[in-house]
Amino acid sequence: MKELDLHGYFHHQVQLEVENFVFLNSKELPLRIIIGRSEMMRNLVEFTLKSNNFSYNIPVHNPGEIIVLS
């Protein structure tokens, strides 16, 4: 599974990075986005995915990642 690790990214970079990653790899779903423990990072990624009509899941066993499903 391809993954994007957002550790080290600034909040203002998140939307563009997530959109590029998901659109460039949309034929290879599912995708993993590592967000870490930042609530702000989670909110930014979720907003970006919802805005682009992607469905996703946050695993109960690891809330520091988001799995993009479709």
PDB file of N, H, CA, C and O in Angstrom:
ATOM      1  N   MET A   1       0.849  -1.175   0.000  1.00  0.00           N
ATOM      2  CA  MET A   1       0.000   0.000   0.000  1.00  0.00           C
ATOM      3  C   MET A   1       0.896   1.240   0.000  1.00  0.00           C
ATOM      4  O   MET A   1       1.800   1.369   0.825  1.00  0.00           O
ATOM      5  N   LYS A   2       0.631   2.136  -0.928  1.00  0.00           N
ATOM      6  H   LYS A   2      -0.103   2.031  -1.598  1.00  0.00           H
ATOM      7  CA  LYS A   2       1.405   3.383  -0.969  1.00  0.00           C
ATOM      8  C   LYS A   2       1.008   4.258   0.206  1.00  0.00           C
ATOM      9  O   LYS A   2      -0.133   4.229   0.668  1.00  0.00           O
ATOM     10  N   GLU A   3       1.983   5.046   0.684  1.00  0.00           N
ATOM     11  H   GLU A   3       2.909   5.069   0.309  1.00  0.00           H
ATOM     12  CA  GLU A   3       1.674   5.909   1.820  1.00  0.00           C
ATOM     13  C   GLU A   3       2.338   7.266   1.691  1.00  0.00           C
ATOM     14  O   GLU A   3       3.383   7.439   1.064  1.00  0.00           O
ATOM     15  N   LEU A   4       1.663   8.224   2.325  1.00  0.00           N
ATOM     16  H   LEU A   4       0.814   8.084   2.834  1.00  0.00           H
ATOM     17  CA  LEU A   4       2.166   9.588   2.433  1.00  0.00           C
ATOM     18  C   LEU A   4       2.336   9.865   3.917  1.00  0.00           C
ATOM     19  O   LEU A   4       1.371   9.798   4.679  1.00  0.00           O
ATOM     20  N   ASP A   5       3.546  10.172   4.328  1.00  0.00           N
ATOM     21  H   ASP A   5       4.330  10.227   3.709  1.00  0.00           H
ATOM     22  CA  ASP A   5       3.832  10.490   5.723  1.00  0.00           C
ATOM     23  C   ASP A   5       3.896  12.008   5.861  1.00  0.00           C
ATOM     24  O   ASP A   5       4.775  12.651   5.287  1.00  0.00           O
ATOM     25  N   LEU A   6       2.964  12.577   6.622  1.00  0.00           N
ATOM     26  H   LEU A   6       2.250  12.054   7.087  1.00  0.00           H
ATOM     27  CA  LEU A   6       2.886  14.029   6.748  1.00  0.00           C
ATOM     28  C   LEU A   6       3.741  14.594   7.883  1.00  0.00           C
ATOM     29  O   LEU A   6       3.694  15.794   8.151  1.00  0.00           O
ATOM     30  N   HIS A   7       4.515  13.749   8.546  1.00  0.00           N
ATOM     31  H   HIS A   7       4.553  12.773   8.329  1.00  0.00           H
ATOM     32  CA  HIS A   7       5.444  14.259   9.550  1.00  0.00           C
ATOM     33  C   HIS A   7       6.430  15.201   8.863  1.00  0.00           C
ATOM     34  O   HIS A   7       7.024  14.849   7.844  1.00  0.00           O
ATOM     35  N   GLY A   8       6.600  16.378   9.414  1.00  0.00           N
ATOM     36  H   GLY A   8       6.117  16.664  10.242  1.00  0.00           H
ATOM     37  CA  GLY A   8       7.526  17.348   8.847  1.00  0.00           C
ATOM     38  C   GLY A   8       6.878  18.353   7.919  1.00  0.00           C
ATOM     39  O   GLY A   8       7.518  19.324   7.515  1.00  0.00           O
ATOM     40  N   TYR A   9       5.619  18.136   7.574  1.00  0.00           N
ATOM     41  H   TYR A   9       5.099  17.347   7.903  1.00  0.00           H
ATOM     42  CA  TYR A   9       4.903  19.092   6.728  1.00  0.00           C
ATOM     43  C   TYR A   9       4.238  20.157   7.597  1.00  0.00           C
ATOM     44  O   TYR A   9       3.789  19.879   8.709  1.00  0.00           O
ATOM     45  N   PHE A  10       4.184  21.369   7.076  1.00  0.00           N
ATOM     46  H   PHE A  10       4.548  21.595   6.173  1.00  0.00           H
ATOM     47  CA  PHE A  10       3.459  22.441   7.750  1.00  0.00           C
ATOM     48  C   PHE A  10       1.980  22.346   7.378  1.00  0.00           C
ATOM     49  O   PHE A  10       1.629  21.815   6.324  1.00  0.00           O
ATOM     50  N   HIS A  11       1.126  22.859   8.242  1.00  0.00           N
ATOM     51  H   HIS A  11       1.411  23.291   9.098  1.00  0.00           H
ATOM     52  CA  HIS A  11      -0.316  22.777   8.015  1.00  0.00           C
ATOM     53  C   HIS A  11      -0.731  23.396   6.685  1.00  0.00           C
ATOM     54  O   HIS A  11      -1.635  22.889   6.021  1.00  0.00           O
ATOM     55  N   HIS A  12      -0.083  24.478   6.296  1.00  0.00           N
ATOM     56  H   HIS A  12       0.651  24.889   6.836  1.00  0.00           H
ATOM     57  CA  HIS A  12      -0.478  25.128   5.040  1.00  0.00           C
ATOM     58  C   HIS A  12      -0.099  24.299   3.804  1.00  0.00           C
ATOM     59  O   HIS A  12      -0.544  24.615   2.701  1.00  0.00           O
ATOM     60  N   GLN A  13       0.702  23.262   3.967  1.00  0.00           N
ATOM     61  H   GLN A  13       1.064  23.006   4.863  1.00  0.00           H
ATOM     62  CA  GLN A  13       1.114  22.416   2.851  1.00  0.00           C
ATOM     63  C   GLN A  13       0.220  21.184   2.667  1.00  0.00           C
ATOM     64  O   GLN A  13       0.272  20.519   1.633  1.00  0.00           O
ATOM     65  N   VAL A  14      -0.588  20.893   3.669  1.00  0.00           N
ATOM     66  H   VAL A  14      -0.631  21.434   4.510  1.00  0.00           H
ATOM     67  CA  VAL A  14      -1.292  19.615   3.722  1.00  0.00           C
ATOM     68  C   VAL A  14      -2.281  19.427   2.581  1.00  0.00           C
ATOM     69  O   VAL A  14      -2.259  18.383   1.929  1.00  0.00           O
ATOM     70  N   GLN A  15      -3.130  20.384   2.323  1.00  0.00           N
ATOM     71  H   GLN A  15      -3.147  21.232   2.853  1.00  0.00           H
ATOM     72  CA  GLN A  15      -4.163  20.202   1.309  1.00  0.00           C
ATOM     73  C   GLN A  15      -3.564  19.851  -0.052  1.00  0.00           C
ATOM     74  O   GLN A  15      -3.996  18.890  -0.688  1.00  0.00           O
ATOM     75  N   LEU A  16      -2.590  20.609  -0.495  1.00  0.00           N
ATOM     76  H   LEU A  16      -2.238  21.390   0.022  1.00  0.00           H
ATOM     77  CA  LEU A  16      -1.969  20.357  -1.793  1.00  0.00           C
ATOM     78  C   LEU A  16      -1.265  18.998  -1.832  1.00  0.00           C
ATOM     79  O   LEU A  16      -1.379  18.268  -2.816  1.00  0.00           O
ATOM     80  N   GLU A  17      -0.547  18.662  -0.775  1.00  0.00           N
ATOM     81  H   GLU A  17      -0.454  19.255   0.025  1.00  0.00           H
ATOM     82  CA  GLU A  17       0.178  17.383  -0.733  1.00  0.00           C
ATOM     83  C   GLU A  17      -0.783  16.199  -0.765  1.00  0.00           C
ATOM     84  O   GLU A  17      -0.553  15.225  -1.483  1.00  0.00           O
ATOM     85  N   VAL A  18      -1.857  16.283   0.009  1.00  0.00           N
ATOM     86  H   VAL A  18      -2.044  17.074   0.592  1.00  0.00           H
ATOM     87  CA  VAL A  18      -2.831  15.187   0.054  1.00  0.00           C
ATOM     88  C   VAL A  18      -3.540  15.059  -1.291  1.00  0.00           C
ATOM     89  O   VAL A  18      -3.680  13.953  -1.813  1.00  0.00           O
ATOM     90  N   GLU A  19      -3.984  16.169  -1.851  1.00  0.00           N
ATOM     91  H   GLU A  19      -3.871  17.068  -1.427  1.00  0.00           H
ATOM     92  CA  GLU A  19      -4.651  16.115  -3.158  1.00  0.00           C
ATOM     93  C   GLU A  19      -3.739  15.512  -4.215  1.00  0.00           C
ATOM     94  O   GLU A  19      -4.166  14.635  -4.966  1.00  0.00           O
ATOM     95  N   ASN A  20      -2.507  15.959  -4.287  1.00  0.00           N
ATOM     96  H   ASN A  20      -2.160  16.672  -3.677  1.00  0.00           H
ATOM     97  CA  ASN A  20      -1.558  15.415  -5.275  1.00  0.00           C
ATOM     98  C   ASN A  20      -1.348  13.923  -5.074  1.00  0.00           C
ATOM     99  O   ASN A  20      -1.388  13.149  -6.031  1.00  0.00           O
ATOM    100  N   PHE A  21      -1.127  13.524  -3.838  1.00  0.00           N
ATOM    101  H   PHE A  21      -1.095  14.152  -3.061  1.00  0.00           H
ATOM    102  CA  PHE A  21      -0.880  12.118  -3.533  1.00  0.00           C
ATOM    103  C   PHE A  21      -2.071  11.246  -3.917  1.00  0.00           C
ATOM    104  O   PHE A  21      -1.902  10.216  -4.570  1.00  0.00           O
ATOM    105  N   VAL A  22      -3.252  11.646  -3.524  1.00  0.00           N
ATOM    106  H   VAL A  22      -3.389  12.483  -2.994  1.00  0.00           H
ATOM    107  CA  VAL A  22      -4.436  10.821  -3.778  1.00  0.00           C
ATOM    108  C   VAL A  22      -4.778  10.783  -5.263  1.00  0.00           C
ATOM    109  O   VAL A  22      -5.061   9.714  -5.803  1.00  0.00           O
ATOM    110  N   PHE A  23      -4.755  11.927  -5.923  1.00  0.00           N
ATOM    111  H   PHE A  23      -4.525  12.796  -5.483  1.00  0.00           H
ATOM    112  CA  PHE A  23      -5.096  11.934  -7.346  1.00  0.00           C
ATOM    113  C   PHE A  23      -4.054  11.198  -8.190  1.00  0.00           C
ATOM    114  O   PHE A  23      -4.417  10.503  -9.139  1.00  0.00           O
ATOM    115  N   LEU A  24      -2.786  11.337  -7.867  1.00  0.00           N
ATOM    116  H   LEU A  24      -2.491  11.902  -7.096  1.00  0.00           H
ATOM    117  CA  LEU A  24      -1.741  10.650  -8.636  1.00  0.00           C
ATOM    118  C   LEU A  24      -1.749   9.142  -8.417  1.00  0.00           C
ATOM    119  O   LEU A  24      -1.283   8.390  -9.273  1.00  0.00           O
ATOM    120  N   ASN A  25      -2.275   8.692  -7.278  1.00  0.00           N
ATOM    121  H   ASN A  25      -2.654   9.302  -6.582  1.00  0.00           H
ATOM    122  CA  ASN A  25      -2.254   7.271  -6.945  1.00  0.00           C
ATOM    123  C   ASN A  25      -3.651   6.670  -6.842  1.00  0.00           C
ATOM    124  O   ASN A  25      -3.812   5.599  -6.258  1.00  0.00           O
ATOM    125  N   SER A  26      -4.647   7.323  -7.387  1.00  0.00           N
ATOM    126  H   SER A  26      -4.516   8.194  -7.862  1.00  0.00           H
ATOM    127  CA  SER A  26      -6.040   6.883  -7.223  1.00  0.00           C
ATOM    128  C   SER A  26      -6.333   5.521  -7.872  1.00  0.00           C
ATOM    129  O   SER A  26      -7.347   4.899  -7.554  1.00  0.00           O
ATOM    130  N   LYS A  27      -5.486   5.065  -8.749  1.00  0.00           N
ATOM    131  H   LYS A  27      -4.662   5.571  -9.007  1.00  0.00           H
ATOM    132  CA  LYS A  27      -5.682   3.745  -9.360  1.00  0.00           C
ATOM    133  C   LYS A  27      -5.077   2.633  -8.510  1.00  0.00           C
ATOM    134  O   LYS A  27      -5.196   1.454  -8.841  1.00  0.00           O
ATOM    135  N   GLU A  28      -4.429   3.015  -7.417  1.00  0.00           N
ATOM    136  H   GLU A  28      -4.332   3.973  -7.148  1.00  0.00           H
ATOM    137  CA  GLU A  28      -3.756   2.035  -6.564  1.00  0.00           C
ATOM    138  C   GLU A  28      -4.341   2.022  -5.152  1.00  0.00           C
ATOM    139  O   GLU A  28      -3.620   1.777  -4.184  1.00  0.00           O
ATOM    140  N   LEU A  29      -5.629   2.282  -5.032  1.00  0.00           N
ATOM    141  H   LEU A  29      -6.214   2.481  -5.819  1.00  0.00           H
ATOM    142  CA  LEU A  29      -6.288   2.303  -3.726  1.00  0.00           C
ATOM    143  C   LEU A  29      -6.297   0.916  -3.121  1.00  0.00           C
ATOM    144  O   LEU A  29      -6.336  -0.066  -3.861  1.00  0.00           O
ATOM    145  N   PRO A  30      -6.263   0.799  -1.814  1.00  0.00           N
ATOM    146  CA  PRO A  30      -6.271   1.853  -0.807  1.00  0.00           C
ATOM    147  C   PRO A  30      -4.898   2.501  -0.643  1.00  0.00           C
ATOM    148  O   PRO A  30      -3.871   1.946  -1.035  1.00  0.00           O
ATOM    149  N   LEU A  31      -4.917   3.697  -0.048  1.00  0.00           N
ATOM    150  H   LEU A  31      -5.751   4.148   0.271  1.00  0.00           H
ATOM    151  CA  LEU A  31      -3.707   4.466   0.231  1.00  0.00           C
ATOM    152  C   LEU A  31      -3.660   4.799   1.717  1.00  0.00           C
ATOM    153  O   LEU A  31      -4.699   4.953   2.359  1.00  0.00           O
ATOM    154  N   ARG A  32      -2.465   4.907   2.251  1.00  0.00           N
ATOM    155  H   ARG A  32      -1.621   4.782   1.728  1.00  0.00           H
ATOM    156  CA  ARG A  32      -2.298   5.251   3.670  1.00  0.00           C
ATOM    157  C   ARG A  32      -1.720   6.653   3.777  1.00  0.00           C
ATOM    158  O   ARG A  32      -0.740   6.990   3.113  1.00  0.00           O
ATOM    159  N   ILE A  33      -2.350   7.470   4.632  1.00  0.00           N
ATOM    160  H   ILE A  33      -3.146   7.197   5.171  1.00  0.00           H
ATOM    161  CA  ILE A  33      -1.823   8.793   4.947  1.00  0.00           C
ATOM    162  C   ILE A  33      -1.519   8.803   6.435  1.00  0.00           C
ATOM    163  O   ILE A  33      -2.414   8.637   7.265  1.00  0.00           O
ATOM    164  N   ILE A  34      -0.260   8.997   6.762  1.00  0.00           N
ATOM    165  H   ILE A  34       0.466   9.132   6.088  1.00  0.00           H
ATOM    166  CA  ILE A  34       0.164   9.016   8.161  1.00  0.00           C
ATOM    167  C   ILE A  34       0.060  10.445   8.665  1.00  0.00           C
ATOM    168  O   ILE A  34       0.713  11.350   8.145  1.00  0.00           O
ATOM    169  N   ILE A  35      -0.773  10.638   9.690  1.00  0.00           N
ATOM    170  H   ILE A  35      -1.303   9.902  10.113  1.00  0.00           H
ATOM    171  CA  ILE A  35      -1.034  11.981  10.204  1.00  0.00           C
ATOM    172  C   ILE A  35      -0.452  12.217  11.590  1.00  0.00           C
ATOM    173  O   ILE A  35      -0.355  13.361  12.033  1.00  0.00           O
ATOM    174  N   GLY A  36      -0.069  11.160  12.272  1.00  0.00           N
ATOM    175  H   GLY A  36      -0.148  10.230  11.913  1.00  0.00           H
ATOM    176  CA  GLY A  36       0.454  11.318  13.622  1.00  0.00           C
ATOM    177  C   GLY A  36      -0.648  11.664  14.615  1.00  0.00           C
ATOM    178  O   GLY A  36      -1.809  11.307  14.413  1.00  0.00           O
ATOM    179  N   ARG A  37      -0.285  12.356  15.678  1.00  0.00           N
ATOM    180  H   ARG A  37       0.658  12.646  15.842  1.00  0.00           H
ATOM    181  CA  ARG A  37      -1.224  12.628  16.765  1.00  0.00           C
ATOM    182  C   ARG A  37      -1.865  14.006  16.698  1.00  0.00           C
ATOM    183  O   ARG A  37      -2.628  14.369  17.593  1.00  0.00           O
ATOM    184  N   SER A  38      -1.580  14.764  15.681  1.00  0.00           N
ATOM    185  H   SER A  38      -0.960  14.469  14.953  1.00  0.00           H
ATOM    186  CA  SER A  38      -2.075  16.131  15.576  1.00  0.00           C
ATOM    187  C   SER A  38      -3.549  16.155  15.159  1.00  0.00           C
ATOM    188  O   SER A  38      -3.909  15.680  14.081  1.00  0.00           O
ATOM    189  N   GLU A  39      -4.377  16.704  16.014  1.00  0.00           N
ATOM    190  H   GLU A  39      -4.085  17.090  16.889  1.00  0.00           H
ATOM    191  CA  GLU A  39      -5.798  16.851  15.697  1.00  0.00           C
ATOM    192  C   GLU A  39      -5.999  17.796  14.522  1.00  0.00           C
ATOM    193  O   GLU A  39      -6.880  17.576  13.690  1.00  0.00           O
ATOM    194  N   MET A  40      -5.189  18.841  14.450  1.00  0.00           N
ATOM    195  H   MET A  40      -4.474  19.019  15.126  1.00  0.00           H
ATOM    196  CA  MET A  40      -5.277  19.788  13.348  1.00  0.00           C
ATOM    197  C   MET A  40      -4.939  19.107  12.024  1.00  0.00           C
ATOM    198  O   MET A  40      -5.605  19.342  11.016  1.00  0.00           O
ATOM    199  N   MET A  41      -3.911  18.268  12.025  1.00  0.00           N
ATOM    200  H   MET A  41      -3.370  18.077  12.844  1.00  0.00           H
ATOM    201  CA  MET A  41      -3.523  17.548  10.812  1.00  0.00           C
ATOM    202  C   MET A  41      -4.657  16.621  10.376  1.00  0.00           C
ATOM    203  O   MET A  41      -4.983  16.548   9.191  1.00  0.00           O
ATOM    204  N   ARG A  42      -5.252  15.920  11.327  1.00  0.00           N
ATOM    205  H   ARG A  42      -4.987  15.979  12.290  1.00  0.00           H
ATOM    206  CA  ARG A  42      -6.381  15.038  11.019  1.00  0.00           C
ATOM    207  C   ARG A  42      -7.517  15.834  10.381  1.00  0.00           C
ATOM    208  O   ARG A  42      -8.077  15.415   9.368  1.00  0.00           O
ATOM    209  N   ASN A  43      -7.859  16.978  10.970  1.00  0.00           N
ATOM    210  H   ASN A  43      -7.404  17.318  11.793  1.00  0.00           H
ATOM    211  CA  ASN A  43      -8.941  17.808  10.444  1.00  0.00           C
ATOM    212  C   ASN A  43      -8.648  18.291   9.030  1.00  0.00           C
ATOM    213  O   ASN A  43      -9.536  18.299   8.178  1.00  0.00           O
ATOM    214  N   LEU A  44      -7.421  18.689   8.781  1.00  0.00           N
ATOM    215  H   LEU A  44      -6.699  18.683   9.473  1.00  0.00           H
ATOM    216  CA  LEU A  44      -7.042  19.164   7.449  1.00  0.00           C
ATOM    217  C   LEU A  44      -7.131  18.050   6.400  1.00  0.00           C
ATOM    218  O   LEU A  44      -7.626  18.266   5.294  1.00  0.00           O
ATOM    219  N   VAL A  45      -6.654  16.876   6.756  1.00  0.00           N
ATOM    220  H   VAL A  45      -6.252  16.701   7.655  1.00  0.00           H
ATOM    221  CA  VAL A  45      -6.696  15.752   5.816  1.00  0.00           C
ATOM    222  C   VAL A  45      -8.138  15.329   5.561  1.00  0.00           C
ATOM    223  O   VAL A  45      -8.527  15.101   4.416  1.00  0.00           O
ATOM    224  N   GLU A  46      -8.929  15.225   6.627  1.00  0.00           N
ATOM    225  H   GLU A  46      -8.612  15.411   7.557  1.00  0.00           H
ATOM    226  CA  GLU A  46     -10.333  14.844   6.453  1.00  0.00           C
ATOM    227  C   GLU A  46     -11.075  15.865   5.593  1.00  0.00           C
ATOM    228  O   GLU A  46     -11.850  15.486   4.715  1.00  0.00           O
ATOM    229  N   PHE A  47     -10.847  17.141   5.834  1.00  0.00           N
ATOM    230  H   PHE A  47     -10.217  17.449   6.547  1.00  0.00           H
ATOM    231  CA  PHE A  47     -11.486  18.189   5.031  1.00  0.00           C
ATOM    232  C   PHE A  47     -11.113  18.045   3.559  1.00  0.00           C
ATOM    233  O   PHE A  47     -11.969  18.148   2.680  1.00  0.00           O
ATOM    234  N   THR A  48      -9.829  17.807   3.298  1.00  0.00           N
ATOM    235  H   THR A  48      -9.134  17.723   4.011  1.00  0.00           H
ATOM    236  CA  THR A  48      -9.352  17.664   1.918  1.00  0.00           C
ATOM    237  C   THR A  48      -9.986  16.454   1.242  1.00  0.00           C
ATOM    238  O   THR A  48     -10.419  16.541   0.093  1.00  0.00           O
ATOM    239  N   LEU A  49     -10.044  15.331   1.946  1.00  0.00           N
ATOM    240  H   LEU A  49      -9.693  15.261   2.880  1.00  0.00           H
ATOM    241  CA  LEU A  49     -10.636  14.128   1.363  1.00  0.00           C
ATOM    242  C   LEU A  49     -12.128  14.299   1.115  1.00  0.00           C
ATOM    243  O   LEU A  49     -12.635  13.905   0.064  1.00  0.00           O
ATOM    244  N   LYS A  50     -12.832  14.886   2.078  1.00  0.00           N
ATOM    245  H   LYS A  50     -12.420  15.206   2.931  1.00  0.00           H
ATOM    246  CA  LYS A  50     -14.271  15.117   1.910  1.00  0.00           C
ATOM    247  C   LYS A  50     -14.541  16.087   0.775  1.00  0.00           C
ATOM    248  O   LYS A  50     -15.485  15.892   0.010  1.00  0.00           O
ATOM    249  N   SER A  51     -13.737  17.118   0.653  1.00  0.00           N
ATOM    250  H   SER A  51     -12.969  17.276   1.275  1.00  0.00           H
ATOM    251  CA  SER A  51     -13.915  18.121  -0.405  1.00  0.00           C
ATOM    252  C   SER A  51     -13.764  17.522  -1.795  1.00  0.00           C
ATOM    253  O   SER A  51     -14.338  18.023  -2.762  1.00  0.00           O
ATOM    254  N   ASN A  52     -12.993  16.451  -1.887  1.00  0.00           N
ATOM    255  H   ASN A  52     -12.528  16.044  -1.102  1.00  0.00           H
ATOM    256  CA  ASN A  52     -12.748  15.797  -3.173  1.00  0.00           C
ATOM    257  C   ASN A  52     -13.516  14.481  -3.309  1.00  0.00           C
ATOM    258  O   ASN A  52     -13.228  13.677  -4.195  1.00  0.00           O
ATOM    259  N   ASN A  53     -14.488  14.270  -2.428  1.00  0.00           N
ATOM    260  H   ASN A  53     -14.722  14.924  -1.708  1.00  0.00           H
ATOM    261  CA  ASN A  53     -15.381  13.101  -2.477  1.00  0.00           C
ATOM    262  C   ASN A  53     -14.663  11.755  -2.383  1.00  0.00           C
ATOM    263  O   ASN A  53     -15.078  10.784  -3.015  1.00  0.00           O
ATOM    264  N   PHE A  54     -13.596  11.696  -1.601  1.00  0.00           N
ATOM    265  H   PHE A  54     -13.259  12.484  -1.087  1.00  0.00           H
ATOM    266  CA  PHE A  54     -12.927  10.427  -1.345  1.00  0.00           C
ATOM    267  C   PHE A  54     -13.457   9.852  -0.041  1.00  0.00           C
ATOM    268  O   PHE A  54     -13.671  10.583   0.927  1.00  0.00           O
ATOM    269  N   SER A  55     -13.665   8.554  -0.018  1.00  0.00           N
ATOM    270  H   SER A  55     -13.491   7.960  -0.803  1.00  0.00           H
ATOM    271  CA  SER A  55     -14.062   7.906   1.225  1.00  0.00           C
ATOM    272  C   SER A  55     -12.799   7.402   1.921  1.00  0.00           C
ATOM    273  O   SER A  55     -11.798   7.083   1.278  1.00  0.00           O
ATOM    274  N   TYR A  56     -12.870   7.341   3.223  1.00  0.00           N
ATOM    275  H   TYR A  56     -13.683   7.600   3.746  1.00  0.00           H
ATOM    276  CA  TYR A  56     -11.692   6.973   4.005  1.00  0.00           C
ATOM    277  C   TYR A  56     -12.114   6.314   5.307  1.00  0.00           C
ATOM    278  O   TYR A  56     -13.286   6.325   5.684  1.00  0.00           O
ATOM    279  N   ASN A  57     -11.142   5.749   5.974  1.00  0.00           N
ATOM    280  H   ASN A  57     -10.190   5.741   5.668  1.00  0.00           H
ATOM    281  CA  ASN A  57     -11.360   5.083   7.249  1.00  0.00           C
ATOM    282  C   ASN A  57     -10.200   5.424   8.165  1.00  0.00           C
ATOM    283  O   ASN A  57      -9.053   5.510   7.725  1.00  0.00           O
ATOM    284  N   ILE A  58     -10.500   5.619   9.440  1.00  0.00           N
ATOM    285  H   ILE A  58     -11.431   5.549   9.798  1.00  0.00           H
ATOM    286  CA  ILE A  58      -9.457   5.805  10.449  1.00  0.00           C
ATOM    287  C   ILE A  58      -9.444   4.544  11.305  1.00  0.00           C
ATOM    288  O   ILE A  58     -10.382   4.309  12.068  1.00  0.00           O
ATOM    289  N   PRO A  59      -8.404   3.735  11.192  1.00  0.00           N
ATOM    290  CA  PRO A  59      -8.368   2.470  11.929  1.00  0.00           C
ATOM    291  C   PRO A  59      -8.416   2.682  13.445  1.00  0.00           C
ATOM    292  O   PRO A  59      -7.748   3.567  13.980  1.00  0.00           O
ATOM    293  N   VAL A  60      -9.206   1.868  14.116  1.00  0.00           N
ATOM    294  H   VAL A  60      -9.748   1.150  13.681  1.00  0.00           H
ATOM    295  CA  VAL A  60      -9.321   1.958  15.573  1.00  0.00           C
ATOM    296  C   VAL A  60      -7.984   1.644  16.233  1.00  0.00           C
ATOM    297  O   VAL A  60      -7.624   2.257  17.238  1.00  0.00           O
ATOM    298  N   HIS A  61      -7.260   0.702  15.677  1.00  0.00           N
ATOM    299  H   HIS A  61      -7.553   0.204  14.861  1.00  0.00           H
ATOM    300  CA  HIS A  61      -5.982   0.290  16.259  1.00  0.00           C
ATOM    301  C   HIS A  61      -4.854   1.295  16.037  1.00  0.00           C
ATOM    302  O   HIS A  61      -3.826   1.228  16.711  1.00  0.00           O
ATOM    303  N   ASN A  62      -5.040   2.242  15.083  1.00  0.00           N
ATOM    304  H   ASN A  62      -5.876   2.296  14.536  1.00  0.00           H
ATOM    305  CA  ASN A  62      -4.004   3.234  14.820  1.00  0.00           C
ATOM    306  C   ASN A  62      -4.651   4.553  14.344  1.00  0.00           C
ATOM    307  O   ASN A  62      -4.761   4.787  13.140  1.00  0.00           O
ATOM    308  N   PRO A  63      -5.073   5.403  15.277  1.00  0.00           N
ATOM    309  CA  PRO A  63      -5.718   6.653  14.884  1.00  0.00           C
ATOM    310  C   PRO A  63      -4.742   7.675  14.300  1.00  0.00           C
ATOM    311  O   PRO A  63      -5.143   8.795  13.983  1.00  0.00           O
ATOM    312  N   GLY A  64      -3.485   7.311  14.157  1.00  0.00           N
ATOM    313  H   GLY A  64      -3.159   6.401  14.415  1.00  0.00           H
ATOM    314  CA  GLY A  64      -2.486   8.200  13.569  1.00  0.00           C
ATOM    315  C   GLY A  64      -2.362   8.044  12.065  1.00  0.00           C
ATOM    316  O   GLY A  64      -1.429   8.567  11.455  1.00  0.00           O
ATOM    317  N   GLU A  65      -3.307   7.321  11.463  1.00  0.00           N
ATOM    318  H   GLU A  65      -4.065   6.896  11.958  1.00  0.00           H
ATOM    319  CA  GLU A  65      -3.294   7.164  10.015  1.00  0.00           C
ATOM    320  C   GLU A  65      -4.719   7.196   9.484  1.00  0.00           C
ATOM    321  O   GLU A  65      -5.683   6.935  10.204  1.00  0.00           O
ATOM    322  N   ILE A  66      -4.820   7.520   8.215  1.00  0.00           N
ATOM    323  H   ILE A  66      -4.037   7.732   7.630  1.00  0.00           H
ATOM    324  CA  ILE A  66      -6.095   7.520   7.515  1.00  0.00           C
ATOM    325  C   ILE A  66      -5.907   6.653   6.264  1.00  0.00           C
ATOM    326  O   ILE A  66      -4.933   6.811   5.528  1.00  0.00           O
ATOM    327  N   ILE A  67      -6.843   5.748   6.041  1.00  0.00           N
ATOM    328  H   ILE A  67      -7.634   5.621   6.639  1.00  0.00           H
ATOM    329  CA  ILE A  67      -6.805   4.882   4.872  1.00  0.00           C
ATOM    330  C   ILE A  67      -7.818   5.415   3.861  1.00  0.00           C
ATOM    331  O   ILE A  67      -9.013   5.485   4.149  1.00  0.00           O
ATOM    332  N   VAL A  68      -7.340   5.786   2.693  1.00  0.00           N
ATOM    333  H   VAL A  68      -6.370   5.729   2.459  1.00  0.00           H
ATOM    334  CA  VAL A  68      -8.211   6.268   1.618  1.00  0.00           C
ATOM    335  C   VAL A  68      -8.718   5.054   0.858  1.00  0.00           C
ATOM    336  O   VAL A  68      -7.934   4.256   0.345  1.00  0.00           O
ATOM    337  N   LEU A  69     -10.041   4.922   0.790  1.00  0.00           N
ATOM    338  H   LEU A  69     -10.678   5.570   1.207  1.00  0.00           H
ATOM    339  CA  LEU A  69     -10.653   3.729   0.212  1.00  0.00           C
ATOM    340  C   LEU A  69     -11.104   3.916  -1.233  1.00  0.00           C
ATOM    341  O   LEU A  69     -10.913   3.028  -2.064  1.00  0.00           O
ATOM    342  N   SER A  70     -11.690   5.042  -1.530  1.00  0.00           N
ATOM    343  H   SER A  70     -11.846   5.764  -0.856  1.00  0.00           H
ATOM    344  CA  SER A  70     -12.178   5.289  -2.899  1.00  0.00           C
ATOM    345  C   SER A  70     -12.409   6.768  -3.113  1.00  0.00           C
ATOM    346  O   SER A  70     -12.819   7.178  -4.199  1.00  0.00           O
TER     347      SER A  70
END
